Amino acid sequence: MEETKAGRAKYKLALILGLGSITLVLLFIISLTTGVMDISFQEAMAALWNLIQNGGAHQNTQELVIWQLRVPRALGVIAVGAGLSVAGAVMQALIRNPLVDPYITGVSSGAALGATLAVLAGVTFMGISAYATPIMAFIGAVGAFMFTMILAEAAGGRPISYVLGGVIVGIALQAGTTLLMYFNADRLHGVLFWLFGSFAYLNWNSALIMVVVVAVLSVIMLFYAKEFNVILLGDEQARQLGMNVKSFKTGMFILVSALAAVCVAFTGVIGFLGLIVPHLVRMLIGGDHRLLLPASMVLGANVLLVADIVCKTVVAPSELPIGAIISIIGAPFFGYLMVRMGKEYVM
C-alpha cells in the first residue's frame, strides 16, 4: 500500500515537473509580449531566436526591449518564485509549523525597513549607490529573521512561538518604516514603489545575482531533503536517528534566511507566496521533501510569472503592484489554513 502511494506521488511529481516546465517556457515567452510596447507572440519568438543566434546583439527596438528589459525581468520572476517557495517549504519543515513563510517570519518587514533607510538616507556602499537599496534590504531581512528565531527560541521554541515571534518583529519593523515615511513625506515615491513589490526595475546584473543565488541555495536544500523529513518527526526522534539537530537547524536557518532575503532585496515585498505554494504541492503529492521541494520550485515560478503577467496587462500601460496581488490571494488562503489547523493536517 505504501509503495503504491509512493509510486503515485512520484508519478504526480513527474507530471508537475513535466507540465510545469512546458507552461513555464510558454509563460516566459508570453511575458516577453506584455508591457508598454505591443509585441506579438510570433514577434517575441522570432526576436528571441535572433537574439540567441546573435549572442544578445539587438537589431531593432523590439529586440532591444526584449533583451534589456523583459528577459531579465522574466528570469528574475522565475528565480523569486522558485526561491520563495523553497524558503517557505524549508521554514515550515524546520519550525514544524505550516503557517510560517518568509513573510510571516518578519523577513519582508526587515527588508522593507532596510530599503526605506537606504532610499531616504541616501546610503552608499564603497561609493556605489546602485546596489545600496538591495544590500540594505538584504541586511534588514536577515536581521529580522534572526531576531524572530532568537525571540521564538527564548519563548520555548514551540511551533506557535515562531509565528508569534514573526508577528511581533514584523509589527515593530513596520512601525519603524511607517515613522520614517511619516517624517519624509516628500520623498516617498521610491519607497512606496519598492514596498508594493515590483519587477519593473530589474536589469541583467540583478537578475543574474538572483538566479545564481537561488539556484545554488535551492540545490543545497534539495540535498538535505531526507533530513527535513526526519526533522518533522520531532527533535528527539531526529537525535535518536543520529542527527545533530541544533547544528543542522542553525545552518539551514542561515541558508533559508539568505535565500528569502535575496529574493525580496531586489524586488520589494512579496508576501504569502512561500505559504501558498508548498501547501498546494502537499495537497497534490504529500509531504515528502524529496518531492515537495522540486515541485514547489516549478509551481512557484509558474504562479509568480502568471501574477507578473497579470500585473502588466490588467491596467496597461501602467502596472499593478505584484506584492498586493499575491497578498490578495494569500490572505484568505492563510485564513483557510488556520481553520484547517484545528482539524487533521499532514505536514
N, C-alpha and C positions, 0 to 999 in steps of 0.2 A: 504493500500500500504506500509506504513512504517512498519507495523507489519510483513508483508511478507518479506520485505527487511531485517529486524532484524532477522527473523527466518532463512533466508538463510545464513546470516552472522554467526549465532550460529552453524548452520549445518556445514559450512565450518571450523569453529573453531574446532568442534568435529573431523572433518576429519583430520585436520592438527595435532591435538594433538594425535589422534589415530595412524595414519600412521607415524607421526614423531617419536613417541615413539618406534614403531616397527623398523623403519630404524635406530634409534639411538642405539638400542640394537645390531642390525646386524653390524653396523659400529663399535661399541665398540669392538665386537669380531674380526672383520677384522683388526682393529688397533692392536690387540694383535698378529697378524700373521706377521706384517710388521716390518722390522728392519734389523739389521746386521745378526742376526740368523734367518734362514728359519724355520718357524713353520707353519704347515698346519692348515686349518680351523678346521678340526676334532681334531688335536692335541691340538689346543688352547682351544676348547670346553672341552675336557677331562681334560686338565691341570687346567682350571678354576674351573671345578666341584670338582676336587680333592682338590684344594686349599680351596674352600669354606667348604668342608667337614672336612678338617684338620685345619681349623682356620688360614689359611695363611702359615702353615708349608710346605715347599717345599720338594719334594722327589728326584728331579733331576734338571739338569741345565736349562731345558726348563721352569720348574715351577718357578725356581729362577728368571730367566729373566722376565717372565710374571708378577710375583708378585711384584718384587722390582723395575722394570723399566717401563714396559708397562701399567700395570693397573693404577698406579698413574699418568702417563703421559696422558692416555685417560681421566681419571677423571678431570685432570686439563684443558684439551682442552674443555671438555663439560662445565665446570664451566666458563671459559673465554668466550666461545662462547655465552652462555646464558647471562652472566653479561654485556658484551659489547653491546649486542643487546638491553637489557633492558635500559642500560645507554643512548644509543643513542635515543631510543624512548622517554624517560623521558626528556632528554635535548631538543629535538625537541618540546615537548609539553610546557615546561616551558618558552622557548625562543620564541616559536611560529615561528620557522624557520626550514623548512625541510632540510636545508643544513648543520646543525650542527651535530656533533657527538664528542666522546671523542678525536679523532684525530684532528679535526678541531679546537676545543676549547683549544688546547695547552697542554692537559693532557699528550700526548705521548712525546712531546718535553721536558716538565718538568721532566718526568720520565727518559728520556734519559740523561739529564744533571745531575740529581741526581745520577744515576747509574754510569756515567762516572767519576764523582767526587769520588764516593766510590771505584771504581776499581783502579783509578790512584793515589789516595791519601792514599789508604790503610786504609780507615775509619773502625773503630770498635765501637760497642755499648756495654758498660759494659764488655769489653773483648771478646765479641762474634763477630767473623768476618763472620760466615756463612750467617747471615741474614743482613749484612751491606748493600749490594747492593740493595736488595728489600726494605729495610727500607728507604734508601736514595732516591730510585726511587719513593716510595710512597709519601715521603715528597715533592719531586720535582713536582710530578703530581698534588697533592692537591694545592700546592702553585701556580703553573702555572694556574690552573683552576680558583682559587680565584682571581688572578691578572687579568685574562681575564674578569671575571664578574665585577670587580671594574672598569676596563677601559671602558667596554661596558656601564655600568650604568652612568659613568661620561660623556659619549658621547651621552647620551639621552635615553639609554635603548631600542632602536628600534631593531627589529629582525636582521637587517643587521649589527647593531653595534657589536653583539656578534661574527659574522663571521669575521668581520674586526679586532676586538679585538683579536680573536684567531689567526688570521694570523700574526698580529704584534708580539704578545707574542711568537708564535711559531718560527718566523724568528729570534727574538732576542735570544731565548734559543738555537736554532740550531747553531747560530753563536758562542755562548759560548762553546757549545760542540765541534764544529769544532776547535776552538782555543786550547782547552785542548788537543785534539787529535794531533794537529799540533806540540805542544811542548812536546809531549810524544809519538813520533812516534815508539819508540822501545818497547812499552808496550800496543799495541793496540789490541792484539788478543782477550782478554776477553771482551773488549769494543765493538769491531765490531760484535762479536757473539751475544751480547746482543742487539745491535742496530738493527740487522737484524731480530730479533724476533725468538725465538726457544723454544720448549718444551723439548729439549733433556736432560736438567739437572734437571728436576722436580723429587722430591722424595715424599715419603708419607707425610712428615711434611708440605711441601709447598702446595701439592695438597689438603690436608685436610683443611688447612687455607683458601685457595681459595674457596673450595666447601662450607664451613660453612659460610664465609662472604657473598659470592654471594647469597646463599640460603636465609639467614636472610634478607639482604637488598632488594632482589628482592620481597620477600613475603611482606615486609613493603610497598613497592611501589605498589604492587597489591592491597593492602587495600585502597590505595588512587587513584585508577583508575578513579572513578567518579569525583574527584577533578581535575584531569588532563583534563578531558573532559570539565569541567567548565572553566578552565584557558584558553582553546583555544578560548572561546567566547570573551576574552579580559579582562583586569584588571578591568575596570569599571563595566562591567556586572557581573563579579565574586563578586565584592564588594556588588553589589545590591542583590546578592543571598546569602549574609551573610558570605562570605569568608574573612578571614584576609589574603589578598593576599601577603603582604610583609613577614609576618611570615611564611606562607606556602612555598613561594618560597625560602626563606633563608634556611629553614630546608631541603627542597628537594635538593637544590644545594649542601649542605654539604653531604647529603647521596649519591647523584649521583657522586660527585667527589670522595668520598671514594670508591664507587663501581668500578668506572673506574680505579682508581689508584691501587687498589689491583689486578685487572686483569692484568695490564701491569707490576706490580712491580716484579713479579717472572719470567715473560716470555719474556720481552722486548717489543719493539714497534710493535703493530699490528693495523694498521690503516684501516679505512673505513668500518670495519665490522658493527659498530654501525650506519653507514649511510645506508648501503645496505639493511640489514635485515628488519628494520622497514618499509622501503618503499615497499619491496616485499610483506610483510604481508598486508600493507594498500591496495595494488593492489588486494589482494585476498579477504579480509574481511572488508575493510573500516577502519575508524579512531577511532572507539570506543575503548578506552584504556582498558576496561574490557575484551575485546577480543584480542586487539593488544599486550598487554604485555605477556600473557602466550604463545600466538602463536610465538612471537618473541623469547622467551626463547628457545622453542623447535627447531625452524628453525635455530636460531643462533648456537646452539650446533651442529646440523647436518652439517651445512655449514662449520664450523671450523674443525670438525672432518674429513670431506672429504678432506679439504685442507691439514690437517696434514698427512693423509694417502698418498696423492699425493706427499707431500714433502719428505716422507720417501722412496717412491718407484721409483720415476722418475729417480733419479741418484744414486740408491742404489749401494754400501753400504753408500755413502755419503748422505747428506740431503740438500734440498733447504731451504732457509730462508723463513719461513711462512709469515713473515711480507711483504716481497716483493711480494709473490704470491697473497695475499689478496689485496695489493695495485694495482697490475696489473689489477685486476678485478674492484677495487673500483674507480680508477681514471677516466676511461671512464664513469662509472655509475654516478659519481659526475658531469661530464660534461653534461650528459643527463638530470640530474635533474635541472641544471642551465638553460638549454634550455627550459625545461618544465615549469619552474617557470614563464617564460614570458607568459605562457598560463594558462589555468584553472588548478588549483591544489587544491585538497581537503585534508586537514590535518585530 
